[in-house]
Amino acid sequence: MEPAQVNVAAAALVAQFGYLVILVIGMSVLNPRVIGHRLVWVIVAIIVFSLGLLILSTPVTDLSRPLFRDIPLPTMSFADALSIVFIVDLSGTWLIVRLTGGSRGSPFTPLLGLIPTLAMFLRTPFSMVIFCAGAIVIYMCFELIGTRVLTFYPSRPPIQSEDRIATSNLLVATLSLVLTVMVGYVTQPLR
C-alpha cells in the first residue's frame, strides 16, 4: 500500500467528517419545528453510508489488519468507495437543500459547490468531478428557470428585490462552481 493512498484516504475521512460537522451545525441553528425529523434522518443516513464506505475501503482496512487479525473484513476499492461517497453527499445535500427551502432559501446551498471541490482535492477521477459539477449546474439552472427572472409573463407583477437577490445568489454560485472546476482541470497534475 502506497503512503500517498493512505494520506488521501485519511484526508477523505477528515473532509467527510468536516462536511458532516457543517451539516449538523447548520441543522442545529434551524428551528426544529420547521425542519422536522426528515432532515435529521437524511443527515444520519449520510453519516452512516459515507463514513461506513470510507472505513471499509482498502487503505483503511489494511491499516486495521493487525487489530482484527484473521477476521475477514468486507472491503471495496478506495476509488469506488470515494465515488459512491460523493454521489451520496450530492444526493443527500440536494435533498437537504430541498427540505430547507430550495436553493434560493436554504442555508445548505453552499455545500453543493463544496462537493466537486472536495472531489478534486481528493484526486477522484475528473469524470466524477464533472459529474458532480454538471449535476449541480443542471439543478441550479432548473432553479433559475423556476424564478420569475427567467420566466417572461407580461401579466406578472414586476420582479421583487428578493427575487433578484436570490437569482443573483444562484448565478454567482453556479458560475463560481464552473470557474472552480475549470481551474481544477487546468491545474491538475499530469499523470
DOPAKOL-164787 format. One line per 5 residues: for each residue y, x, z of C-alpha. Coordinates in steps of 0.2 Angstrom, whole numbers, plus 5000, padded with zeros to 4 digits. Layout:
<tordos>
Y X Z  ...
</tordos>
This chain:
<tordos>
5000 5000 5000  5017 5007 4995  5031 5009 5008  5043 5000 4996  5032 4985 4995
5031 4984 5014  5050 4986 5015  5053 4972 5003  5041 4961 5012  5050 4964 5029
5066 4961 5020  5059 4944 5014  5054 4939 5031  5071 4944 5038  5080 4935 5024
5070 4919 5026  5072 4919 5045  5091 4921 5042  5091 4907 5029  5082 4896 5041
5094 4900 5055  5108 4894 5044  5099 4878 5041  5096 4875 5059  5114 4879 5064
5121 4868 5051  5110 4854 5056  5114 4856 5074  5133 4853 5071  5129 4837 5061
5129 4820 5070  5111 4817 5074  5113 4798 5071  5119 4802 5054  5106 4814 5049
5091 4805 5056  5074 4813 5058  5070 4816 5040  5081 4831 5039  5073 4839 5054
5056 4836 5046  5062 4844 5030  5068 4859 5039  5051 4861 5049  5041 4859 5033
5052 4873 5025  5049 4884 5041  5030 4882 5041  5027 4884 5022  5039 4898 5019
5036 4909 5034  5017 4905 5033  5016 4911 5015  5026 4927 5018  5015 4931 5034
4999 4928 5023  5005 4939 5009  4995 4955 5006  5008 4968 5013  5010 4959 5030
4991 4955 5032  4987 4973 5028  4998 4978 5042  4989 4967 5054  4972 4973 5049
4970 4984 5065  4974 4969 5076  4962 4957 5068  4948 4970 5064  4934 4961 5055
4941 4944 5054  4944 4940 5036  4962 4933 5033  4967 4922 5019  4979 4931 5008
4989 4930 4992  4999 4942 4982  5016 4946 4988  5024 4941 4971  5015 4924 4971
5020 4921 4989  5038 4925 4986  5039 4914 4971  5032 4899 4980  5044 4903 4995
5059 4902 4983  5053 4886 4975  5050 4878 4992  5068 4884 4998  5075 4877 4982
5067 4861 4983  5070 4859 5002  5088 4864 5001  5091 4852 4986  5083 4838 4997
5093 4843 5012  5109 4843 5001  5104 4825 4995  5101 4819 5013  5118 4825 5019
5129 4818 5007  5126 4826 4990  5133 4842 4983  5151 4836 4985  5150 4832 5003
5135 4842 5011  5139 4857 5021  5122 4864 5014  5128 4866 4996  5132 4884 4998
5114 4888 5002  5110 4883 4984  5119 4898 4977  5111 4909 4991  5093 4906 4984
5094 4915 4967  5105 4929 4975  5091 4932 4988  5078 4932 4974  5087 4946 4965
5089 4956 4981  5071 4954 4985  5066 4960 4967  5057 4945 4961  5054 4944 4943
5070 4940 4934  5062 4924 4926  5061 4917 4944  5079 4921 4947  5084 4912 4930
5073 4898 4935  5081 4895 4952  5099 4898 4945  5095 4887 4930  5089 4873 4941
5104 4874 4952  5116 4874 4937  5107 4859 4929  5108 4850 4946  5127 4854 4948
5130 4848 4930  5122 4831 4934  5133 4830 4950  5148 4834 4939  5143 4820 4926
5142 4808 4941  5160 4812 4946  5174 4802 4939  5182 4818 4932  5170 4819 4918
5167 4801 4915  5180 4793 4904  5183 4775 4908  5200 4768 4904  5198 4754 4917
5195 4765 4932  5210 4770 4943  5217 4787 4942  5207 4801 4950  5210 4803 4968
5213 4820 4975  5197 4821 4985  5188 4819 4968  5197 4833 4961  5194 4844 4976
5175 4840 4976  5174 4843 4957  5184 4860 4959  5171 4865 4973  5156 4861 4961
5164 4870 4947  5168 4886 4957  5151 4886 4965  5142 4884 4948  5152 4897 4939
5151 4909 4954  5132 4907 4953  5132 4911 4934  5143 4926 4937  5131 4932 4951
5116 4930 4941  5124 4939 4926  5130 4954 4936  5112 4955 4944  5104 4955 4927
5116 4969 4921  5114 4980 4936  5095 4978 4939  5086 4994 4939  5076 4999 4923
5058 4999 4926
</tordos>
